[in-house]
Amino acid sequence: MNSISARLLSGTAIVLAIFVLLTGLSISYSVKKRAETALFDRLQGLVYGILGATEIEDEQRPVVNDLALPDSRLNQVSSGLYAEVIGNGGMQLWESQSTSAPLPRVDYSPIGEWIFDRLDQADSGDVHRMQMATVWELESGEELPFIVHVVADADLLTGQLRRFDQTLWLTLLASAIGLLLLQLWILNRSLQPLRHIGEELDQIEQGTREKLDEDVPKELKPLANSINLLLVSEKNRHRQYRNLLNDLAHSLKTPLSVLKNLGETSPFKVGSVEKRDNTQIPLTDDNAEDASLPDLQTGQVISEQTTQMQSTVDRYLQRAAMRTPQYLSKPVSPVPVIEKLCDSLSKIYHDPKPEFQIQVSEHFQVRLAEVDLYEVLGNVLDNACKYGGRTIRIASDEPSRQIVIDDDGPGFPEDARDSLLGRGVRADTGVEGQGLGLASSKELLHSYGGDLKLDATETGGARVILQF
């Protein structure tokens, strides 16, 4: 089962079925017990009513006044409610007019004890009976014991309970179906953001969309942000490779030009002919010795240029491998990296020696590969030492996820701050450099979803804001 909706719906259906079953059984049992209790109270009330309608005749036997009976069904034939009074020895002293068949045999019990039970009769069906043994004291002081016996057909109660159970289970079943439909609607609404993300991923795959919409429920926001970061990383990785290939091509232009010019201007061909004034002359023993010196110089130049080209290719391949973002790397503290860089730069720039003020919290962490963190911070701090003054302050702002690097130098020209972040652009051409440090750091931070901005300090110095 690969569908989340199907899993949730089936799980809900199982839980709901168990709940409905337990609820139905509990209600049915409770109603049955309550009905039996109500029947007990009703039959007990009939016994008291019969006792209230009983009088003692001169023959010293109890006589029940039928007109004073508490339930009119006792005077209706086969009404389902019957009563009798039993004296000593099991002799029937009175029976209700509703009685049309022999009633169940009474069980003798101590005076004042109640008996309530259900009897299964093969010929007349199940009945409930209530009996109580009592004794009346006559004026002569003699005691007259007798038993009041009330019987009610169980079919009436059973039918009522059966109809109640049918109504109960139908109601619970309808409620369960309604709840399942409601749950299905809720699931569709709840899973709509996931379906929306799936549709956006299809659009990204087809090239009609660049990233996911970040206006999603807060539970899905980390997922959307992470996917967007990975998409930005992939896009920036391709751009970085293109830039590195452009840099590589630019670096190879000079060696290739040297080799090309060498081939065009050299009077000798490697082989067996000499070229002078567009005339090819075969090399002989007489001129072979004269040709050896230019050939040696030509080979040396070719070896130097090819070695330089191979070194350039290796260097750019290494840079391309090191500049691939690693989003899933664990967060690291920039403090050790900053301390190592400051220590190294203090040895390089010693006249005057820069003073570093590190105010970065130990708890501040960034999710960058350590090699990329070295490159970003190294480029910015190297620029601060090269172009700035003597005091360089490095501070972190944890709520805004920033590291701010200030120096007390002349600062960045206000009208050129944006252009200084371009590749190869330099503000001070009098200092050695290629103008790639800030641009490279900005591109690298962009690949991780961050940014690099240029600003000015309160005293006019340069400020570089690294946004992680």
C-alpha positions, 0 to 999 in steps of 0.5 A: 500500500504505497498511498498515504491516503489509503494508509491513513483511511484504512487505519482510520477505518480499522480504529473506527470499526473497533470503536463502533463495535465496542461502543455498540456492545457497551451501549447494548449491554448497558441498556439491557441491564437497565431494562432488566432493572426497570422490569425488576422495579415494575414487577416489584411495584406490581407485587406491592400493588397486589398486596395493597389490593388484598384483604383477609376474609372471614375464612381467614384467607387472602382475597384480592380485589381485581378492581384495585389492581395496579395494572389493568393488563392483569384483568385482560386475558393473555395480556402477557402479564400474570399474577397469583397468590400461593398459600401453604402447601402450594395451594393457589389462593388467587390468580389474575383474570389474564391467566390462561395457562398454568404459571411456572412453579414457585420456589419457596423462600424465606419470608421477606426474600425476593426472587427475580429471574428468567425462565425458559419454558418450551411450550410458552416461551421465556418469562420473567418472574418476581415472587415474594414470600410474606406473612400476615398476622391475624387478629387472633395472633395466628400467622397466615403465610403466602407468596405473591407470584407475578409473571411477565412474558419475556418476548415483549422485553426481548422484542424491544431490546431487539428493535433497540439493537437494530436501531443502535447498530444502524445508527452507529453504522451510518455514523461510521460511514459519515465519519469515514467520508468526513475523514476522507475529505479531511485527508484530501484537504490535509494532503493537498500541500503534498500533492501541490509540492508533487505538482511543482516538482513535476513542473521543475522537472519539465523546466517550467518552474525554478523552485518550490513555493515556500508558502506551505504549512509550517510542517512542510516548510523545512522540506520545501526550504531544503529542496529549494536549497538543493535546487539552488545548489545544483544551479549554482554548481553548473554556473560555477563549472561554467565559470571555472571552464571560462577561467581555464580557457582564459588561462590556457590562451597564453600558452596556446598563443606562445605555441602557435607563434612559435610554430609560425615564426620558427625557421625550423620544422621538427622533421627533415625540412627547413623553411626560409622565405616560403621555400622548403629545403631538406636538412642535410648533414651540413646544416643539421648541426646548425639546426640543433640549437633552435630545435633545442630551444623550441623543445624547451619552450614547448615543454615549459608551456605544456607543463604550465597548461597541465598545471593549470588544468589540474589546479582548476579541476581541484578547485571545481571539486572543492567548490561543490556545496555540501548541504548535508554536512553537519553544522560547524563553528567558524571560530576555529577557522577564523582563528587559524586564518587570523594567525596565518594572515598575521605572519603574512602581513606583518608591516604593519601587523593587523590587529584582529578582534574576534567577537564570534559566539562559540554557539554560532554555527553554519552549515558549510563544508569546512573547505568552503568556509576557509575559502569564503572567510580567507578571501574576505579577511585577506582583502581586509588585510590587503586593503584595510587598516590595522584593526579588523573586527570579526563579529557574529549576529546569531539571530540574523545568521550573519558574520560581519567583518569591519576594518578601519581602512578607506572603505568601499566606494559607495557608487561601486559596491555592487560592481566590486562583487563582479568577477575581475573588478578591483577598486585599488589597482595599485595592489596586486590581485585579480579581483576574484576573491569577493566574487568567488565568496559571493558565488559560494555563499549563494550556492548555499542559499546565503549572500555577501554584501558590502557596506561601510562602518560608522567610521567610514571603513569597509564592512563585509556582511556574510549572510548564512 
